[in-house]
Every structure is written in structure tokens, then in C-alpha cells.
Amino acid sequence: MTNTTVCAYCASVIPTGAKTCPMCGADNKPDYLEEIVAPPPVVKPTPVQPLEPATVAEPVWEMPASEPLPALDRSAPPSASPARYIWILVGVVAVVLVCLCVAAVLIANLVFGV
């Protein structure tokens, strides 16, 4: 085994135990690397205990089995008032107008530099 090593910064041959390079002054063995190089302590995991089977809670409410479920009436579509359709139309028109105004402002800024 040799008593020399190569500097990582200037590639000159230096003694093995040197902390700094005599040629370039670089710190070849900085103190902060000793903490990083040391392996972290081994922590043994604790064994996991199996879970106990869960107890089933009683249902809060049950429908009596003698009563059948009510049938849904699917003969007519659900009715909506005409006022609801008018408000939806007003909302859509308002959104379109806002989008057009924003587009006009952006185009004016691009074309005229206002």
C-alpha cells in the first residue's frame, strides 16, 4: 500500500494523511464529509401485531321485509319551470358577453398597443 494519493482538485500526488493539498490548498478531507460518509444507525423494525377482527355493528335502521319498495314513476320526465330555463339562458349569454369583452380588450392591446 502506498503512502500517497491524488488530489481530487489539481491531480497532484500528496501524502495520504494530508487534509489539504500542498500544491493548490484544497481541503481533501473536509470535516463535514465524515458525518455524511458514516452510515446511519440501523433501526430494527418492531414486529407488527395482527389486528383483531372488527365487530359488526348493528344496523341503525332496517326496512321491514313485509313492505315492498315503492316503484319509481318513469312515465313522465321531471318537470322544470320555464323560469329556470330563462335564468340558465341569461347566465350563458352573460358568460359569452364577458368572453367577447375580454377578447376585444386583448385584441385592442395587441393591435393598437393601448
Phi, psi and omega in degrees: 000138183270159179263014181234159176217176182255135177293135182286345185257315183246357177065025175270157181277126182229162177296151185296322184275000185287132177278330179237153179279130179290342182273309184252348179079011181288147179277103184279334178232075180292150183294329183289341178285335181295325178290322183286322184290328181295132181290147179293153180296145181278124178253121179279129180289145177279142180294143181272129179277138178293146179285148176283149180297139182286144176274141181274124179282151178287145180295146182288319183217137176231139176279135178300141183290342183283336181267124177284158177291144178291142180281144178276139178270106182251018182285326182238143178291156179296138183269140176237143183287149178298332180296326179294319179295324180294317180293326176294317179297317179297319179296318180295317179297320180296318179295319179296318179296319178296318178297320178294320179294317178296318178296321179295320179293318179295319179294320179297322178293323180287317186279309187262347181067034183285000000 
